[in-house]
Amino acid sequence: MSSRVDQIGEGRHTVLAEYLAVFLEFVAECGLDASSILASAGLAPEEVVQLPRFVGSKTYYRLIRSLLDQQPDPHHAYRFARRGSELRHGAAGMVAQNSQTLREGLDVGLRYARPQLGNSERLVVEVENREMVVLIRPPDPQIEIDESVDCFNSIVMLLGHELRGRRMAGMMSKSFSNELKVTHSAEGFSLARAGLPPGLKISFDAPQVELVLRSDYLDTPLLSPSTELRSIALRQLEGSDANANISDRVRAVFQSCEPEVPGVDQVCEALHMSRATLKRKLKADGATFQSLKDSFRLRRATFLLGDTEASVDEIADELGFSDTSGFTKAFRRWTGSAPRAWRLARQSDPGASSP
């Protein structure tokens, strides 16, 4: 059943219906029957003739699974990413297209474009030595998810951003030494069939799908940016009905600031909205700023406790607690264990999953 009146299919998370339209075009390009693909995901053709705003994520994943089952091909994700790069992405796309450089435009795109992953907390953006690394963390092992579909979605999203950047700068034919790391093997893969853009290096059997963007690419100026169009699009983003996406957008701001934990004013500035507007939108989405902040701090805390040698005092300071006692009380409330006890339990059982 649909969870929204403007959504078809199942899934707590949603995918913009434009993706479904482009996906069905791609299915036809592959020589497959779109009706049978739709039927395999429980959709009737009449449901998609007049597209709603959203498609349930579970249903969208079933469509991809059906494509991969009916026509196994390691190049599908790469070819589909080229089609996806043509999507306009509404006001967020307008803001990105009218930025000064690719760095600025991609920052906007990654902040506002909703990841097609079922959980935007997995999307991480890191900046080091003027390079940008965009990665998608592996899914929680306790959550049953199709690895092939997850890999497909991750490649489409990250490669799509790289290609959109080239288009916005009018540099599709220029060679940039960016790198795409993927989780699938090189078996049966052909660079020629994948149609990768000039200079893009690809690495296989990586632990997660990751895109490394070099500084020469990021500092490329965009074509004729309009300050007026950008301002209008930013105002539209603030005033748009983004209840379905606002929690994800707040999480994206947290991730873009990682390891810093931004305050509410910093998040409001990044989202171009007032405190009152943010509070109202989050309430309509069944969330609060504090709950999203705590979720981010919990994920960061378990990573630091489980995968680094940072002391509890250092972790408390990084996460913005005034003292270690406050962090310990919060962590105990989140997990039922004190930080040191949680770390010891994790060390004794390395296979234990993080919250």
MIMI-489668 format. One record per residue: x, y, z negated of N, C-alpha, C, CB in turn. Coordinates in steps of 0.1 Angstrom, whole numbers, padded with zeros to 4 digits, always signed. Atoms other than C-alpha are relative to their C-alpha. Glycine has a CB too. Layout:
XYZXYZXYZXYZ ...
% end
This chain:
+0008-0012+0000+0000+0000+0000+0009+0013+0000-0009+0000-0012 -0007-0012+0000+0011+0035+0006-0001+0007-0014-0005+0010+0011 +0000-0007+0013+0021+0056-0025-0003+0015+0002+0014-0002-0006 +0003-0014-0002+0013+0089-0008-0010+0000+0012+0012+0009+0003 +0009+0000-0011-0015+0100+0015+0007+0003+0013-0011+0011-0003 -0008-0003-0012+0011+0112+0040+0011-0010+0003+0005+0014+0000 -0010+0010-0001+0031+0080+0038-0007-0013+0005+0007-0002-0013 +0004+0013-0003+0027+0047+0055+0010-0010-0004-0002-0002+0016 -0010+0010+0004+0043+0015+0044+0003+0000-0015+0012+0001+0007 -0003+0002+0014+0057+0004+0010+0014+0006-0003-0001-0015-0004 -0013-0005+0005+0085+0018-0011-0001+0012-0008+0009+0003+0012 +0001-0011+0009+0090+0041-0040+0007+0012+0007+0007-0003-0013 -0007-0011-0007+0115+0062-0019-0006+0000+0014+0015-0003+0000 +0006-0002-0013+0106+0076+0015+0011+0004+0010-0011+0011+0000 -0009-0004-0011+0122+0081+0049-0009+0009+0009+0005-0013+0008 +0007-0008-0009+0112+0109+0072-0005-0007+0012+0009+0012+0004 +0006+0007-0011+0088+0097+0099+0007+0002+0013-0014+0004+0001 -0007-0002-0013+0110+0112+0126+0010-0011+0002+0008+0013-0001 -0010+0011-0001+0135+0084+0118-0007-0012+0006+0006-0004-0013 +0007+0012-0005+0108+0058+0126-0002+0002+0015-0014-0001-0007 +0002-0002-0015+0100+0075+0160+0013-0002+0008-0004+0015+0002 -0012+0002-0007+0137+0075+0169+0004-0014+0000+0011+0009-0006 -0003+0014+0002+0141+0040+0156-0007-0008+0011-0003-0005-0014 +0008+0008-0010+0113+0027+0179+0005+0003+0014-0015+0004-0001 -0006-0003-0013+0129+0045+0209+0012-0009+0001+0004+0015+0001 -0012+0008+0000+0161+0027+0200-0003-0015+0002+0008+0001-0013 +0004+0014-0002+0143-0007+0198-0004-0002+0015-0013-0003-0009 +0003+0001-0014+0129-0001+0233+0013+0000+0008-0010+0011+0004 -0013-0001-0007+0164+0008+0245+0007-0014-0001+0009+0011-0005 -0007+0013+0001+0176-0026+0232-0008-0011+0007+0001-0003-0015 +0008+0010-0007+0149-0043+0253-0009-0009-0008+0010-0009+0008 +0009+0008+0009+0128-0055+0224-0014+0006-0001+0006+0000-0015 +0013-0004+0001+0091-0053+0218-0003+0008-0013-0010-0012+0002 +0002-0008+0012+0083-0024+0194-0012-0005-0008-0002+0014+0004 +0012+0004+0007+0049-0039+0185+0004-0012-0009-0011-0005+0010 -0004+0012+0009+0065-0072+0172+0009+0005-0011+0007-0010+0009 -0009-0005+0011+0091-0052+0152-0009+0006-0010+0010+0011+0006 +0009-0006+0009+0063-0032+0137-0008-0010-0008-0010+0010+0007 +0008+0011+0007+0042-0063+0129+0009-0007-0010-0005-0010+0011 -0009+0007+0009+0072-0079+0112+0001+0008-0013+0014-0003+0006 -0001-0008+0012+0072-0050+0087-0014+0003-0005+0007+0013+0004 +0014-0002+0005+0034-0051+0082-0006+0013+0005+0001+0000-0015 +0006-0013-0005+0026-0020+0103-0007-0003+0013+0011+0010+0003 +0007+0001-0012+0000-0018+0130+0003+0012+0009-0016+0000-0003 -0004-0011-0010+0007+0003+0162-0008+0012-0003-0002-0005+0014 +0009-0012+0002-0023+0026+0154+0005+0008-0011-0014-0005-0001 -0004-0008+0011-0007+0036+0122+0011+0010+0003+0005-0009-0011 -0011-0008-0003+0023+0051+0139-0002+0009+0012+0012-0008+0002 +0003-0008-0011+0006+0067+0169+0000+0015-0004-0013-0004+0007 +0000-0013+0005+0000+0098+0149+0008+0000-0013-0015+0006-0003 -0010+0002+0011+0031+0099+0127-0004+0008-0013+0014+0004+0004 +0001-0007+0013+0027+0108+0090+0013+0007-0003-0004-0010-0012 -0013-0006+0003+0054+0127+0072+0010-0009-0004-0003+0011-0011 -0010+0009+0005+0070+0097+0056-0003-0014+0002+0001+0003-0015 +0001+0014+0000+0076+0060+0058+0006-0006-0012+0006-0006+0013 -0006+0007+0012+0081+0038+0027+0013-0006+0003-0010-0010-0005 -0014+0005-0002+0117+0028+0023+0000-0015+0002+0009+0004-0011 +0000+0014-0001+0109-0009+0019-0004-0004+0014-0008-0007-0011 +0006+0003-0013+0089-0010+0051+0011+0004+0011-0013+0008+0003 -0011-0004-0010+0117+0009+0070+0011-0010+0000+0005+0014-0004 -0011+0010+0000+0143-0016+0058-0005-0013+0007+0003-0003-0015 +0005+0013-0006+0121-0045+0070+0001+0002+0015-0015-0003-0004 -0002-0003-0015+0121-0028+0105+0014-0003+0004-0005+0014+0003 -0015+0001-0003+0159-0027+0105+0003-0015-0001+0009+0008-0009 -0003+0014+0001+0160-0063+0093-0005-0008+0012-0006-0006-0013 +0006+0007-0012+0137-0074+0121+0009+0002+0012-0014+0005+0002 -0009-0003-0012+0159-0056+0147+0013-0009-0001+0004+0015+0000 -0012+0008+0001+0190-0074+0133-0002-0015+0002+0007+0003-0013 +0003+0014-0001+0173-0107+0132-0003-0004+0015-0012-0004-0008 +0004+0003-0014+0159-0105+0168+0011+0002+0009-0012+0009+0004 -0011-0003-0009+0191-0091+0183+0012+0003-0008-0004+0012+0010 -0012-0002+0008+0222-0096+0161+0011+0007+0009+0006-0013-0005 -0010-0007-0008+0248-0070+0173+0007+0010-0010-0007+0008+0012 -0007-0009+0010+0275-0053+0151+0000+0015+0005+0013-0005-0002 -0001-0013-0005+0272-0022+0173-0013+0008-0002+0004+0000+0014 +0012-0007+0001+0236-0013+0166+0001+0013-0009-0011-0009-0006 +0000-0011+0009+0243+0010+0136+0007+0012+0007+0007-0003-0013 -0008-0011-0006+0269+0030+0156-0008+0007+0011+0013-0006+0005 +0008-0005-0011+0246+0034+0186-0011+0008-0005-0004-0011+0010 +0011-0007+0006+0217+0044+0164+0004+0013-0006-0007-0009-0010 -0005-0013+0006+0238+0070+0146+0001+0011+0010+0014-0003-0007 -0001-0010-0011+0243+0088+0179-0014+0005+0003+0006-0006+0013 +0014-0005-0002+0205+0090+0183-0004+0008-0012-0009-0012+0002 +0004-0007+0012+0200+0100+0147+0006+0014-0001+0004-0007-0012 -0007-0013+0001+0224+0129+0152-0008+0011+0007+0014+0000+0005 +0008-0009-0008+0198+0145+0175-0011+0006-0009-0005-0006+0012 +0011-0005+0009+0173+0150+0146+0003+0014-0005-0002-0010-0011 -0002-0014+0004+0168+0186+0136+0001+0002-0015-0012+0008+0006 -0001-0001+0014+0164+0180+0099-0006+0014-0006+0014-0001-0005 +0008-0011+0005+0140+0210+0095+0009+0012-0004-0008-0004-0011 -0007-0012+0005+0151+0241+0075+0014-0003-0004-0008+0006-0011 -0013+0003+0004+0181+0223+0061+0010-0001+0012+0001-0014-0007 -0007+0001-0013+0193+0216+0097+0003+0014+0005-0007-0008+0010 -0002-0014-0004+0188+0253+0105+0010+0007-0008-0014+0008+0000 -0011-0006+0008+0209+0264+0076+0013-0005+0004-0003-0003-0015 -0012+0006-0003+0236+0240+0085+0005+0005+0014-0001-0015+0001 -0003-0005-0013+0236+0251+0122+0005+0014+0000-0011-0002+0009 -0004-0014+0000+0240+0287+0112+0010+0003-0011-0013+0008-0001 -0011-0003+0010+0268+0283+0087+0012+0004+0008+0004-0013-0008 -0012-0005-0007+0303+0297+0095+0009-0011+0004+0007+0009-0010 -0009+0011-0004+0323+0265+0095-0007-0014-0002+0013+0001-0008 +0005+0014+0003+0317+0227+0095+0000-0003-0014+0008-0010+0008 +0000+0002+0014+0327+0226+0059-0012+0005-0007+0013+0006-0006 +0012-0006+0006+0299+0249+0049-0012-0007+0005+0000+0015+0003 +0012+0006-0006+0274+0233+0073-0002-0014-0006+0001+0000+0014 +0001+0014+0005+0281+0197+0061-0003+0000-0015+0013-0007+0003 +0004-0001+0014+0279+0208+0025-0015+0002-0002+0008+0011-0007 +0015-0002+0001+0244+0220+0031-0007-0012+0004-0004+0012+0009 +0006+0012-0005+0235+0189+0051+0000-0011-0010+0006-0004+0013 -0001+0011+0009+0247+0165+0025-0008+0004-0013+0015-0002-0004 +0008-0004+0012+0230+0185-0003-0015-0002+0002+0003+0015-0004 +0014+0000-0002+0196+0187+0013-0005-0012+0008-0004+0012+0007 +0005+0011-0007+0194+0158+0037-0002-0012-0009+0010-0004+0012 +0002+0011+0010+0178+0129+0018+0006-0013+0005-0015-0002-0002 -0006+0013-0005+0199+0097+0020-0010-0010+0002+0010-0004-0010 +0009+0011-0003+0181+0068+0036+0005-0013-0007-0001-0002+0016 -0006+0011+0007+0194+0045+0009-0008-0006-0011+0013+0005-0006 +0008+0005+0011+0166+0040-0016+0005+0006-0013+0001-0015+0000 -0004-0006+0012+0187+0058-0042+0012+0010+0003+0005-0011-0010 -0010-0010-0004+0206+0091-0036+0011+0001-0010-0007+0013+0002 -0011+0000+0009+0227+0086-0067+0012-0007+0005-0004-0005-0014 -0011+0008-0006+0248+0063-0046+0009+0009+0009-0005-0012+0007 -0007-0009-0010+0259+0092-0023+0009+0009-0009-0009+0008+0008 -0010-0008+0007+0291+0108-0036+0009+0008+0010+0009-0009-0009 -0008-0009-0008+0310+0138-0021+0012+0004-0009-0008+0012+0006 -0012-0004+0007+0346+0144-0032+0009+0008+0009+0008-0013-0005 -0008-0009-0008+0369+0172-0021+0014-0001-0007-0005+0014+0000 -0014+0001+0005+0407+0168-0025+0010+0005+0012+0004-0014-0005 -0010-0005-0010+0435+0187-0007-0007+0005+0013+0011-0011+0003 +0008-0006-0011+0409+0204+0015-0006-0011+0009+0009+0009+0008 +0007+0011-0007+0397+0170+0028-0013-0003-0008+0009-0012+0001 +0013+0004+0006+0361+0158+0022-0002-0015+0001-0011+0008+0006 +0003+0014+0000+0354+0122+0013-0015-0002-0004+0010-0008-0009 +0014+0003+0002+0318+0111+0016-0002-0015-0001-0010+0006+0011 +0001+0015+0002+0311+0076+0002-0014-0004-0005+0011-0005-0009 +0012+0006+0005+0282+0054-0006+0003-0012-0009-0010-0004+0012 -0004+0010+0009+0287+0034-0037-0009-0013+0003-0003+0004-0014 +0007+0012-0002+0277-0003-0035-0013+0000-0009+0008-0012-0003 +0012+0000+0008+0242-0010-0048+0002-0008-0013-0012-0006+0008 +0000+0007+0013+0235-0023-0083-0001-0015+0003-0011+0005-0010 +0001+0015-0003+0242-0061-0082-0013-0006-0005+0011-0007-0006 +0012+0006+0006+0210-0066-0103-0012+0003+0010-0003+0006-0013 +0011-0004-0009+0189-0050-0075+0002-0008+0013+0000+0015+0003 -0001+0008-0012+0182-0074-0046-0001+0009+0012-0011-0011+0000 +0000-0008-0012+0191-0057-0014+0008-0007+0011+0007+0014-0003 -0006+0007-0012+0200-0069+0021+0013+0007+0004-0010+0000+0012 -0013-0006-0002+0237-0062+0026+0001+0005+0015+0011-0010-0002 -0001-0004-0014+0234-0060+0064-0008+0013+0003-0005-0011+0010 +0008-0011-0001+0206-0035+0062+0006+0012-0007-0014-0002-0005 -0006-0010+0007+0224-0015+0036+0012+0006+0007+0005-0005-0014 -0012-0004-0008+0256-0014+0057-0005+0008+0012+0008-0012+0005 +0005-0007-0011+0235-0003+0087-0004+0014-0004-0013-0008+0006 +0004-0014+0005+0219+0026+0068+0011+0009-0003-0010-0002-0012 -0012-0008+0005+0252+0037+0053+0008+0005+0012+0009-0008-0009 -0007-0004-0012+0269+0038+0087-0007+0011+0008+0003-0012+0009 +0009-0010-0008+0240+0056+0104+0001+0014-0007-0014-0005+0000 +0000-0012+0007+0240+0082+0077+0014+0008+0001-0003-0002-0015 -0013-0006+0001+0278+0089+0074+0005+0004+0014+0010-0008-0007 -0004-0003-0013+0286+0086+0111-0009+0011+0006+0000-0013+0009 +0009-0010-0005+0255+0107+0119+0004+0014-0004-0014-0003-0005 -0005-0013+0004+0269+0135+0098+0012+0005+0007+0003+0000-0015 -0013-0004-0008+0303+0134+0116-0004+0005+0014+0009-0012+0000 +0004-0004-0013+0286+0135+0149-0008+0013+0001-0009-0011+0006 +0007-0013+0001+0262+0163+0139+0010+0012-0001-0010+0000-0011 -0010-0011+0001+0292+0184+0129+0007+0003+0013+0011-0004-0010 -0006-0002-0013+0308+0179+0163-0009+0008+0009+0004-0013+0006 +0010-0006-0009+0276+0189+0181-0002+0015-0004-0013-0007-0001 +0002-0014+0005+0272+0220+0159+0011+0009+0004-0002+0000-0015 -0012-0008-0003+0307+0231+0167+0003+0000+0015+0012-0005-0007 -0003+0002-0014+0305+0221+0204+0013-0006+0003+0000+0014+0007 -0013+0007-0001+0335+0198+0199-0002-0015+0002+0008+0003-0012 +0002+0014-0001+0322+0164+0210+0012-0007+0007-0013-0003+0008 -0011+0006-0008+0352+0158+0233+0013+0002-0007+0000+0006+0014 -0013-0002+0006+0379+0170+0209+0003-0011-0009-0001+0013-0008 -0004+0011+0009+0399+0144+0190+0003+0005-0014+0013-0006+0006 -0002-0003+0014+0397+0147+0152+0004-0013-0007-0013+0006-0006 -0006+0012+0006+0416+0122+0130-0008-0004-0013+0014+0002-0004 +0008+0004+0011+0386+0115+0107+0000-0015-0001-0015+0005+0002 +0000+0014+0002+0382+0080+0093-0013-0006-0006+0012-0005-0009 +0012+0007+0005+0352+0057+0088+0004-0014-0005-0011-0001+0012 -0003+0013+0006+0356+0028+0065-0014-0008-0002+0007+0001-0014 +0013+0008+0000+0329+0000+0067+0002-0013-0007-0005-0002+0015 -0001+0012+0008+0321-0031+0048-0001-0013+0008-0012+0000-0010 +0000+0013-0008+0316-0055+0077+0013-0003+0006-0011+0002+0011 -0013+0004-0005+0344-0074+0094+0001+0005+0015+0001-0015+0000 -0003-0004-0014+0360-0067+0128-0004-0010+0010+0015+0003+0001 +0004+0011-0009+0347-0100+0142-0011+0005+0010-0004-0012-0008 +0010-0003-0010+0328-0094+0175-0001+0015+0002-0013-0005-0004 +0002-0014-0001+0333-0056+0172+0009+0006+0012+0004+0007-0013 -0007-0006-0012+0343-0035+0203-0001+0015-0002-0006-0005+0013 +0000-0014+0001+0354+0001+0200-0007+0007+0012+0014+0006-0001 +0006-0005-0012+0342+0007+0235-0015-0001-0001+0005-0007+0013 +0015+0001+0001+0307-0006+0228-0006+0008-0011-0003-0015-0003 +0005-0008+0011+0304+0013+0195-0001+0014+0004+0010-0002-0012 +0001-0013-0005+0311+0045+0214+0004+0011-0011-0014+0003+0005 -0005-0009+0011+0330+0062+0185+0005+0013+0007+0010-0006-0009 -0005-0013-0005+0339+0099+0190+0015+0000+0000-0006+0012-0008 -0015+0000-0002+0375+0108+0200+0007+0002-0013+0003+0011+0010 -0009-0001+0012+0401+0103+0173-0005-0007-0013+0002+0014-0003 +0005+0006+0013+0378+0087+0147+0005-0014-0002-0016-0001+0001 -0006+0013+0003+0396+0058+0131-0010-0008-0008+0013+0001-0008 +0009+0009+0007+0377+0028+0118+0007-0011-0008-0011-0006+0009 -0006+0011+0008+0387+0004+0090-0011-0009-0005+0008+0006-0013 +0010+0011+0003+0369-0029+0083+0002-0006-0014+0000-0011+0010 -0001+0008+0013+0362-0050+0051+0003+0009-0011+0010-0011+0001 -0002-0010+0011+0362-0019+0029-0010-0004-0011-0002+0014+0004 +0010+0003+0011+0345-0022-0006-0013+0008+0001+0007+0003-0013 +0011-0009-0002+0321+0006+0004+0001+0008+0013-0002+0009-0012 +0000-0008-0012+0311+0026+0034+0005+0014-0004-0014+0000+0007 -0007-0013+0004+0332+0058+0033+0004+0008+0013+0012-0003-0009 -0004-0009-0011+0338+0088+0056+0010+0010-0005-0012+0007+0007 -0010-0009+0003+0370+0108+0054+0001+0011+0010+0014-0007-0002 +0000-0011-0009+0368+0142+0070+0012+0009-0002-0013+0009-0002 -0013-0007+0001+0401+0160+0077-0003+0015+0000+0010-0004+0011 +0001-0014+0001+0407+0197+0071-0002+0007+0014+0011+0006-0008 +0001-0007-0013+0411+0206+0108-0014-0001+0005+0010-0006+0010 +0014+0002-0003+0376+0192+0114-0009+0009-0008-0004-0015-0001 +0009-0008+0009+0360+0209+0084+0002+0015+0002+0004-0004-0014 -0002-0014-0002+0375+0243+0092-0003+0005+0014+0015+0003-0003 +0004-0004-0013+0362+0243+0127-0012+0010-0001-0003-0012+0009 +0012-0010+0000+0339+0274+0133-0011-0005+0008+0005+0014+0005 +0012+0004-0007+0304+0268+0144-0003+0010+0011-0012-0001-0009 +0003-0009-0011+0289+0283+0176-0010+0010-0004-0005-0009+0012 +0009-0011+0002+0273+0317+0172-0010-0001-0012-0008+0002+0013 +0009+0001+0011+0259+0314+0137-0008+0013-0002+0008-0003-0013 +0009-0012+0003+0230+0337+0128-0003+0001-0015-0013-0001+0008 +0002-0003+0015+0230+0352+0093-0015+0001-0003+0007+0013-0004 +0014-0002+0002+0193+0361+0097-0007-0013+0000-0006+0009+0011 +0006+0013+0000+0182+0326+0107+0003-0008-0012+0004-0008+0013 -0004+0008+0012+0202+0311+0079-0008+0005-0012+0015+0001-0002 +0007-0005+0012+0186+0334+0053-0015-0004+0000+0001+0015+0000 +0014+0004-0001+0151+0327+0066-0002-0015-0003-0006+0002+0014 +0000+0014+0003+0158+0289+0065+0002-0003-0015+0010-0007+0009 -0002+0002+0014+0171+0291+0030-0012+0004-0009+0012+0009-0005 +0012-0003+0007+0140+0309+0018-0011-0010+0002-0006+0014+0005 +0010+0011-0003+0119+0282+0035+0003-0012-0009+0000-0003+0015 -0004+0012+0008+0138+0255+0017-0005+0002-0015+0015-0002+0000 +0005-0003+0013+0130+0272-0016-0015-0001-0002+0005+0014-0005 +0014+0000+0001+0094+0276-0009-0007-0012+0006-0006+0012+0007 +0006+0012-0006+0088+0243+0009-0005-0009-0010+0009-0007+0010 +0005+0010+0009+0068+0215-0006+0009-0012+0000-0015-0005+0005 -0010+0011+0001+0097+0193-0016-0001-0009-0012+0014+0007+0001 +0002+0008+0012+0081+0175-0045+0006-0014+0001-0014-0001-0003 -0005+0013-0001+0091+0142-0030+0015-0001+0000-0006-0006+0013 -0014+0000-0002+0127+0152-0026+0007+0008-0011+0004+0006+0013 -0006-0009+0009+0134+0176-0055+0009-0007-0009-0010+0009-0007 -0009+0008+0009+0148+0150-0079+0013-0004+0007-0007-0012-0006 -0012+0004-0008+0171+0137-0052+0009+0012+0003-0004-0006+0013 -0008-0011-0002+0182+0172-0044+0008+0005-0012-0009+0012+0005 -0007-0003+0012+0191+0179-0080+0011-0009-0002-0010+0000-0012 -0010+0010+0002+0210+0147-0082+0012+0003+0010-0005-0015+0003 -0011-0003-0010+0229+0157-0050+0009+0011-0005-0006+0003+0013 -0008-0011+0006+0240+0189-0067+0009-0005-0010-0009+0011-0005 -0009+0006+0011+0253+0170-0097+0012-0007+0007-0008-0010-0008 -0010+0008-0007+0272+0147-0073+0010+0009+0007-0006-0010+0010 -0009-0009-0007+0287+0176-0053+0009+0007-0010-0008+0010+0008 -0008-0007+0010+0300+0191-0085+0009-0010-0008-0009+0008-0010 -0007+0010+0008+0314+0158-0099+0015+0002+0001-0004-0014+0005 +0004+0005+0013+0333+0155-0122-0006+0010-0010+0012-0006-0007 +0007-0010+0009+0319+0188-0136-0015-0004-0001+0002+0014+0006 +0015+0002+0003+0284+0186-0151-0006+0014+0001-0003-0007-0013 +0005-0013-0001+0266+0217-0138-0012+0003-0009-0004+0003+0015 +0011-0004+0008+0241+0236-0159-0012+0003+0009+0003+0012-0009 +0012-0003-0007+0206+0245-0149+0001+0012+0009-0012+0002-0009 -0001-0012-0008+0215+0279-0136+0009-0002+0013+0007+0012-0008 -0008+0003-0012+0242+0265-0113-0007-0009+0010+0013-0008-0005 +0008+0008-0009+0218+0239-0100-0010+0009+0008-0007-0011-0007 +0010-0009-0007+0192+0266-0093+0006+0009+0011-0006+0009-0011 -0007-0008-0010+0217+0287-0075+0003-0008+0013+0014+0006-0006 -0003+0009-0012+0227+0257-0053-0012-0003+0008+0007-0013-0005 +0012+0003-0007+0191+0250-0045-0008+0012+0004-0009-0009-0009 +0006-0013-0004+0182+0287-0040-0014+0001-0005+0000+0001+0015 +0014-0001+0007+0153+0287-0065+0002+0004-0014-0008-0013+0001 -0001-0004+0014+0145+0301-0099-0002-0011-0009-0011+0011-0002 +0002+0010+0010+0144+0282-0131-0015-0005-0001+0004+0005-0014 +0014+0003+0001+0106+0284-0132-0004-0009+0012-0009+0013+0000 +0004+0008-0012+0103+0270-0096+0006-0014-0001+0006+0007+0013 -0006+0013+0001+0127+0242-0103-0007-0008-0011+0015+0001-0005 +0007+0008+0010+0109+0232-0135-0014-0004+0005-0002+0009-0013 +0014+0004-0006+0075+0233-0117+0001-0012+0010-0006+0012+0007 -0002+0010-0010+0088+0212-0088+0004-0014-0007+0010+0004+0010 -0004+0013+0007+0104+0186-0111-0011-0006-0008+0012+0003-0010 +0012+0005+0007+0073+0184-0132-0010-0007+0009-0007+0011-0008 +0008+0006-0010+0053+0177-0101+0005-0014+0005-0002+0009+0012 -0007+0013-0004+0078+0149-0093+0002-0009-0011+0014+0003+0006 -0001+0009+0012+0075+0134-0128+0013-0001-0006-0005-0014+0004 -0014+0000+0005+0110+0144-0138+0002+0013-0008+0010-0002+0011 -0005-0013+0007+0128+0170-0160+0015+0001+0003-0002-0001-0015 -0014-0002-0002+0162+0186-0156+0008-0008-0009+0003+0015-0001 -0008+0007+0010+0174+0171-0188+0001-0015+0003-0006+0002-0014 +0000+0015-0003+0164+0135-0178+0010-0003+0012-0014-0005+0004 -0009+0002-0012+0183+0139-0144+0015+0002-0005-0004+0010+0011 -0013-0003+0005+0213+0154-0162+0005-0011-0009+0000+0013-0009 -0004+0011+0009+0213+0126-0188+0003-0013+0009-0010-0004-0010 -0002+0011-0009+0211+0100-0160+0014+0001+0007-0011-0001+0011 -0013-0003-0007+0241+0116-0142+0011-0003-0011+0001+0014+0005 -0011+0001+0010+0261+0118-0175+0002-0015-0004-0003+0008-0012 -0001+0015+0003+0253+0081-0183+0008-0007+0010-0014-0006-0002 -0008+0007-0011+0265+0069-0149+0014+0004+0000-0006+0004+0014 -0014-0004+0001+0296+0090-0152+0007-0006-0012+0001+0016+0000 -0006+0005+0012+0302+0079-0188+0004-0015+0001-0009+0002-0012 -0002+0014-0001+0299+0042-0180+0012-0003+0010-0012-0008+0005 -0011+0002-0010+0323+0046-0150+0013+0003-0007-0002+0010+0012 -0012-0004+0007+0349+0064-0172+0004-0010-0011-0001+0014-0006 -0003+0009+0010+0346+0039-0200+0004-0014+0006-0013-0002-0009 -0002+0013-0005+0346+0008-0178+0012-0001+0010-0012-0004+0007 -0009+0000-0011+0370+0018-0150+0013+0009-0002-0006+0003+0013 -0012-0009+0003+0395+0043-0166+0005-0002-0014-0003+0015+0003 -0005+0001+0014+0416+0046-0197-0002+0013-0008+0015-0003+0000 +0003-0013+0007+0402+0080-0206-0006-0003-0014-0010+0008+0008 +0005+0002+0014+0396+0083-0244-0014+0005-0001+0009+0008-0010 +0014-0004+0002+0361+0088-0258+0000+0015-0002-0006-0007-0012 +0000-0014+0002+0371+0123-0268+0001+0007+0014+0012+0004-0009 -0001-0006-0014+0382+0131-0232-0013-0001+0008+0012-0007+0007 +0013+0002-0007+0350+0117-0218-0011+0009-0005-0005-0015-0001 +0010-0009+0006+0329+0137-0242+0002+0014+0005+0001+0000-0015 -0003-0014-0004+0347+0169-0232-0004+0001+0015+0015+0003-0002 +0003-0001-0015+0344+0161-0194-0015+0001+0002+0005-0012+0007 +0015+0000-0002+0306+0155-0198-0007+0012-0006-0005-0013-0005 +0006-0013+0005+0301+0189-0215-0006-0001-0014-0011+0004+0009 +0005+0001+0014+0294+0177-0251+0009+0009-0008+0000-0014-0005 -0007-0009+0009+0305+0201-0278+0010-0007-0009-0009+0009-0008 -0008+0008+0008+0320+0173-0298-0002-0015+0003-0002+0003-0015 +0001+0015-0003+0326+0135-0297-0012-0006-0007+0012-0007-0005 +0011+0006+0008+0299+0129-0323-0013+0002+0009-0002+0007-0013 +0011-0002-0008+0273+0144-0300-0001-0009+0012-0001+0015+0006 +0000+0009-0011+0284+0123-0271-0003-0014-0005+0014+0000+0007 +0002+0014+0006+0284+0091-0293-0015-0002-0002+0008-0002-0012 +0015+0001+0003+0248+0098-0304-0008-0001+0013-0005+0012-0008 +0008+0001-0012+0236+0104-0269+0002-0013+0007+0005+0012+0010 -0003+0013-0007+0254+0073-0255-0007-0011-0007+0015-0002+0000 +0007+0011+0008+0239+0052-0283-0015+0001+0003+0002+0002-0015 +0015-0001-0004+0204+0066-0274-0002-0006+0014-0004+0015-0001 +0001+0005-0014+0210+0058-0237+0001-0015+0001+0010+0007+0009 -0003+0014-0002+0224+0023-0241-0002-0009-0012+0014-0001+0004 +0001+0008+0012+0219+0011-0277+0013-0003-0006-0008-0012+0003 -0014+0003+0005+0257+0009-0282+0008+0013-0001+0007-0010+0009 -0009-0011+0000+0284+0033-0292+0010-0001+0011+0008+0000-0014 -0009+0001-0012+0309+0042-0264+0011-0010-0002+0006+0013+0002 -0011+0010+0002+0338+0022-0280-0005-0014+0001+0007+0003-0013 +0006+0013+0000+0316-0008-0286-0004-0005+0014-0012-0001-0009 +0004+0003-0014+0303-0006-0250+0013-0004+0008-0007+0012+0006 -0013+0003-0008+0339-0005-0236+0006-0013-0004+0010+0011-0003 -0005+0013+0004+0350-0035-0257-0008-0011+0006+0000-0001-0015 +0009+0011-0006+0320-0055-0245+0002-0001+0014-0015+0003-0003 -0002+0000-0015+0327-0045-0209+0014-0007+0002+0000+0014+0005 -0013+0007-0002+0364-0056-0213-0001-0015-0002+0010+0007-0009 +0001+0014+0003+0354-0089-0227-0009-0008+0010-0006-0003-0014 +0009+0006-0011+0328-0095-0199+0001+0010+0012-0014-0002-0005 -0001-0009-0012+0341-0077-0167-0011-0001+0010+0013-0003+0007 +0011+0002-0010+0312-0090-0147-0013+0007-0004-0003-0014+0002 +0012-0007+0005+0287-0070-0168-0003+0012+0008+0001+0004-0015 +0003-0011-0009+0269-0044-0147-0003+0012-0008-0013-0003+0009 +0003-0013+0006+0267-0007-0156-0015+0004+0001+0009+0011+0006 +0013-0004-0001+0234+0010-0163-0003+0007+0014-0004+0009-0011 
% end
